[in-house]
Amino acid sequence: MEYEDTIVVNYTKEQLAQSEAKLAEFMSACIGAYGALISTVDGHEIAYSLKRDLPTHKISTMNSSLLALGESIARESLQQLCQFVILENSDGRVVSLRVNDILMLTCISSKSTNLGMLLSAGRNTADSLAKILP
């Protein structure tokens, strides 16, 4: 990736602390969630809250690729901007949602979490983060 294509974010310590608090709220509100991660759409982690040891850098990078793929599919399908991507796995779910044009929220849960609950809690958290991290 060219340097000009890199997204530069400059958030204050207060904004990051508020964001981490929102992630912690998500984690306690969504039973079975064990990871929440804010990253840029080009794959750089901003903040996270984890109950398990997860490779946040790798997840951020891979989610960037997933979002790009979703954007390409949406464009080829003559549809608008990709809002979220859902991965249903044998042990749980990973949902990546747009926060704004440059940020995304990734929510990771076990199978014990209802998909609707994960999406709803994730969307509410993403909306709150959009106000904190414009």
N, C-alpha and C positions, 0 to 999 in steps of 0.2 A: 504494500500500500504506500502510496506517495505521501510525503509529509503534509502536503496541502489538503489531503483528504482526511487527516486525523481531526477528530472532534476535540476541542479544548474546552474543558469545563473548569470554572473557578467558583466553587461553592465555599461559603464561610463555614467555620467550625460550628456555628449555631445551626446553620441549615443541615449540616451533616448529622449533628446530634439529634435534631428534630426528625430527620429521616430514619435514623437508627431506632428512635422511639416508635415510629410508625411501623417499622418492621417487627419490632418486639410485640406491639399490639396485635399485628397480624398473626404472629406465631402463637400467641396465647388464645386468640379468638378462634383460630382454625385448628380444631383437634386433628392430630395426625400430621400436621405440617412440621417439617423438620429443616426447612431451609427457605430463606427469602433473600433475594439478591437484587440490588440495583446496579445496572451497568449501562454503559453507553451503547448505542446501536452499532458502533464499530468495535465492540468487544472489550472495553476496559471497565473493570469493576469500580464502583463508587462506594458502596456500603453493603453490609450483609448482616444477617442474623442466622445462626446455625445451631442446631441441636446435635448434629453429627459432623464428623470431620469430612468436609467436602472440598474438592479443588476449585475454589471460586474463580480463579483465573481461567482455568480450562472451560468451566461452564459458561463464563462470560463470552469467551471467544467462540465457542460452539453455538451459543444462542444468537450471536451476531450473524453467523452463517445461516441459521434456521430462519431468522427474520428476513434475511436477504432472499432466501428461497421462497418464503411466503409472499414477499413483495413481488417476486418474479411471476409466481403462479397467479396472484391477483391481477397483475398487469396483463398477462396473457389471456386471462379469463374475462378481460374487459371490466374489471371491478376496481374499486378504490383501494386505499391504503389498508394493509394488513393490520388488524387490531390485536390479535392474539394467536398463539400457536399452542395446541394441546398435544402432549405426548402421553399416551396411555401405555404403561409398561406392566410387566408381570407383577412387580412389587409396589407400584404406586403411579403417581402422575407428576408431570412437570408442565406447568402452565407459564408461558411467557407473554406478558401484556405490555402494550405501549403505555408509557407514562406521558410522553410528549414526543416531539420530533427527534430528540436526541437521546432519550433515556427509555429503558425498558425494565420491568420488574419480572423476576423469575421466582415462581412459587413452587416448592418441591414438597410432596406429601406422600404418605403411605396410602395403601388401598383403603384404609379405614376412613379416609376423608371422602365425603361425597363430592363428586365433580362440581355440582351446582354450588355447593358451599365454597369450594376452592375458588371457583370463578368469581363468585359474588364478593368474597372477602378480598380476593386479589384485585378486582376492579375498584372496590372502595379504597383500598390502600393505594393503588395507582393514582386515583383521583386526588387523594390527600397529598401524595408526593408531588403531583403536578403543581399544587399550590405552594409547596415548600421549595421545590427545585424548578423554577420556571425556565 
